[in-house]
């Protein structure tokens, strides 16, 4: 820890204006999720082992069905105008840039796995930003589990597409044909 000349610890200061993507490099890799929403910092506590297990299962399901050239990534950041969000799962179209912070034009699907700490953020704020950025598909996994799928509406925002429960196996057509069994997502 750095100390000032009189022995007290140095104080860290937030940026003077809006938060930007380079500011995110200031934070440690401590399991917290640091994101920027419209220039404001948002911090989420570290995910539980159960949450991480569901994310790994979703990534495995999506990767197994992905056509050649598609990428499925856990916790890959998306850089939008004044926001930098990190979905639990991101599906990238072929020929994506491959940068650390991807362009929303490269994203076919984002998936969020809800927790108590992220419920409102995942239901209200993040989908609005993803839709505004033009990301065509949004999935949200709720406790149960229940998979709620949404498609981008021409009028803006997302419209519900389908709800899938743990008791069923479902065939989904987007972002590419895929069969999902939520019973395996635990």
N, C-alpha and C positions, 0 to 999 in steps of 0.2 A: 504494500500500500504506500502510495506517495504521501509525504507529509510536507506541510508548509514549514517555513523557517522557525516558527514559534512552536512546533511540535504537534499541531493539530492536523488531522487527516485532510488531504486535499478534497475539495467538494467538486463533484461533477455537475455540469450544467447542461440542461436540455438546449437544443438549438433555439435561436432567437425567433424563428418563424415557423413555418410548417415543417413537419417531419418529411423526409424524403428517403428514397431507397438507400443511399449511402449511409444515412444515420443508423440503419439497422445493423451495420457492421460494428457498432459500438458495444453491442450486447454479447454476453458470453453464450456459449453453446451449453445452456444449463437445463434444457428440456422445456423451458417456457417457449411459447410461440409468440414472436414479436411481429406485429403486422401494422400497416398504416392504412387507415380508412379516412379518406378525404383530408389528408394532411395531419391527422391526429393519431397518436400512438395507441395501439390496443395490445394488451398483454394477456395471454391465456395461460393458466397453470399447466404444468407438465401433465401429459395424458397418462391414464392408468394403463396397466398391463392388458386389461380386458379391451380397452379402446384400441391399443396398438395391435392386438390380435385380430380384431375385426378389420382394421385397415389392411393388415397383411393378407387376410382372406380375400378382401375385395380386390386388391392388387393382383393376387394369384388368379382369381376368376377372370378378371379383365384381360390379363396377359395371355392366359390360355386360349382365349377366343380372338385375340387381336390378329387382324390380317398383317401380312408382312409390311414393315415400314412404320407401323403405329407404335407409339411409346406409351407405357403406363408407368406413372411415377408417384411415389408417396412423398408428400410434403414438398412439392416443387412450387416455387413462388411465381406469381403472375403479376407483372407490372402494368398497371393501368394508369390513367392520367394522374390522379393525385392519390392513388391507393396502391398498396403492395400487399396482396393477400396470399396466404399459403393454405390452399385446400388440403384436406387429408389425402385425396387421390386426384390426380390430373391425368387425362388421356389426351395425348398430342397427336395431331394429324401427321401423316408422312411428310417428310421434307421440312420439319419444324426447325427453328433456328438452333436449338440445343443449348441456348444460353442459360445461365443460372436463374435469371428472372425472365420468364417467357412472355411473349406477346400474346394477348388474348386471341388474336387471329389464328394462332397455331393450336388453340385449345378446342377440342370437340366436346369434352365433358369434364365437369368437376363434381366431386363427391365429398360430402361432409358427413362425419359420424358424430351425432349429437352426444353431448355430455351435459350434466347439470350446469356446468360452468359456461357452456357455449350455446345452450338451447336458443335463446333469443337472437344471439349473433348469427347462428346458422339458419334460423327460420326467417328472420326479417332483414338484417343488414347485408349479409354477404350475398344472398340471392339477388338483391336489388343492384348491387355493384356488378356482379357477374353478368346480369341481364343487360345493364347499361353498356358493358364492354362488348356485348354481342356474342357471348359464349352460348352456343345453341342448346346444350343440355345441362341440367343440374339434378343431381340425386342427393337425397338426404336420408340417412339411416337413423331411425329412432329406436329407442329401447323396445325390446320385444323379440327379435328385431322386426321392424317394418321398414321396407324400402319405399320411399315416395319419389317418383320420377316426374320431372318437369321438362317441358320444351319451351323454347323461346317463342313468345307470341309476336305476331307482326305489330301489334299495338304497343309493344314494350312489356317488360316483365315476363314472368314465366306463367304458363298455364299448366295445371296438373295433367299428367299423362296417364299414370298408373300407380296403384299401390300394390305392393307385393308383401304378403305375410310369410312368416316362418313355416307355415303349414303347406305352402305350395312351391312348386317349381315353375318358373316362368320363363318364357322366351321373349326377349326384348330385341327390338330391331335397331336401336340406336345407342351408341354411336356406330355400332356394327352389330350384326346378329350375335346374340349371346344368350346362353341359358344360365339362369341364376337360381340357386337354392340357398335361401337365407339360413336354413338349419345348419349349414356348414360354416356360416359366418359367425363363429363364436370363439 
